[in-house]
Amino acid sequence: MGMGTVPLQDCDMAVAELRRAITKFGGNEDMKGKLVTAYSEAGMVKEAWQLISSLYDEAESPAWKIKWAGSLADLAKTEGRGDELISNFQKRARENPTSVAPFLSLAEM
């Protein structure tokens, strides 16, 4: 469940607390996913995009790549950046034709 009905100051507090927890304890993918949601709810779209992109790039398993690709697709649709994201995944597919991840990511779009 997102924080859509939470006041912006509470979203900002959630971002700060999640950042602090990730710095202190290291962040697993789930905790970082919560930070992505907090960024989005706080209107910090640039930060959300950057974090999801780095999580996608760092993901070792195809399952996590697909999860982050879906998150990127959702954010891209919200921000009107779908064409940009499709171009990005197409470029990745051309540059690494042996990797299934870009093709699966395109399917998430």
C-alpha positions as CSV (number, residue, x, y, z in Angstrom):
1,M,0.0,0.0,0.0
2,G,1.5,3.4,-1.0
3,M,1.6,6.5,1.0
4,G,-0.8,8.4,-1.3
5,T,-2.9,9.8,1.5
6,V,0.0,10.7,3.8
7,P,0.9,14.4,4.1
8,L,4.0,15.4,2.2
9,Q,5.9,16.2,5.4
10,D,5.3,12.6,6.4
11,C,6.6,11.4,3.0
12,D,9.7,13.5,3.5
13,M,10.2,12.0,7.0
14,A,9.8,8.5,5.5
15,V,12.4,9.2,2.9
16,A,14.8,10.5,5.6
17,E,14.2,7.5,7.8
18,L,14.6,5.0,5.0
19,R,17.8,6.7,3.8
20,R,19.2,6.5,7.4
21,A,18.3,2.9,7.7
22,I,19.9,1.9,4.4
23,T,23.0,3.8,5.3
24,K,23.2,2.2,8.8
25,F,22.2,-1.4,8.0
26,G,22.8,-1.7,4.3
27,G,19.7,-2.0,2.1
28,N,18.2,-5.1,0.7
29,E,16.1,-4.8,-2.5
30,D,12.9,-4.7,-0.5
31,M,14.1,-1.8,1.7
32,K,15.3,0.1,-1.4
33,G,12.0,-0.6,-3.1
34,K,10.3,1.1,-0.1
35,L,12.6,4.1,-0.6
36,V,11.6,4.2,-4.3
37,T,7.9,4.4,-3.2
38,A,8.7,7.1,-0.7
39,Y,10.6,9.1,-3.3
40,S,7.7,8.9,-5.7
41,E,5.1,9.8,-3.0
42,A,7.3,12.8,-1.9
43,G,7.5,14.0,-5.5
44,M,11.2,13.1,-5.8
45,V,10.8,11.6,-9.2
46,K,14.4,12.2,-10.3
47,E,15.7,10.3,-7.2
48,A,13.2,7.5,-7.7
49,W,14.3,7.1,-11.4
50,Q,18.0,7.1,-10.5
51,L,17.6,4.6,-7.7
52,I,15.4,2.2,-9.8
53,S,17.9,2.5,-12.7
54,S,20.8,1.6,-10.4
55,L,18.9,-1.3,-8.8
56,Y,18.1,-2.6,-12.3
57,D,21.8,-2.3,-13.4
58,E,23.0,-4.0,-10.2
59,A,20.5,-6.8,-10.1
60,E,22.1,-10.1,-10.7
61,S,19.0,-12.3,-11.1
62,P,16.6,-11.9,-14.1
63,A,13.7,-11.9,-11.6
64,W,15.0,-8.8,-9.9
65,K,15.8,-7.1,-13.2
66,I,12.2,-7.8,-14.3
67,K,10.9,-6.4,-11.0
68,W,12.9,-3.2,-11.4
69,A,12.0,-2.9,-15.1
70,G,8.3,-3.0,-14.1
71,S,9.0,-0.2,-11.5
72,L,10.7,1.8,-14.2
73,A,7.8,1.2,-16.6
74,D,5.3,2.4,-14.0
75,L,7.3,5.5,-13.3
76,A,7.9,6.1,-17.0
77,K,4.2,5.9,-17.7
78,T,3.4,8.3,-14.9
79,E,6.1,10.8,-16.1
80,G,5.4,10.4,-19.8
81,R,8.8,8.9,-20.4
82,G,7.7,5.5,-21.8
83,D,9.3,6.1,-25.3
84,E,12.6,7.0,-23.6
85,L,12.6,3.9,-21.5
86,I,11.7,1.7,-24.5
87,S,14.6,3.2,-26.5
88,N,16.9,2.5,-23.5
89,F,15.9,-1.2,-23.3
90,Q,16.1,-1.5,-27.1
91,K,19.7,-0.1,-27.0
92,R,20.6,-2.5,-24.2
93,A,19.2,-5.4,-26.3
94,R,21.4,-4.4,-29.3
95,E,24.5,-3.9,-27.1
96,N,24.1,-7.2,-25.3
97,P,22.2,-9.6,-27.6
98,T,23.0,-12.6,-25.4
99,S,21.2,-11.1,-22.4
100,V,17.6,-11.9,-22.0
101,A,17.1,-9.1,-19.5
102,P,16.5,-6.2,-21.9
103,F,14.0,-8.3,-23.9
104,L,12.1,-9.3,-20.8
105,S,12.2,-5.7,-19.7
106,L,10.7,-4.6,-23.0
107,A,7.9,-7.1,-22.3
108,E,7.2,-5.3,-19.0
109,M,6.4,-2.2,-21.0
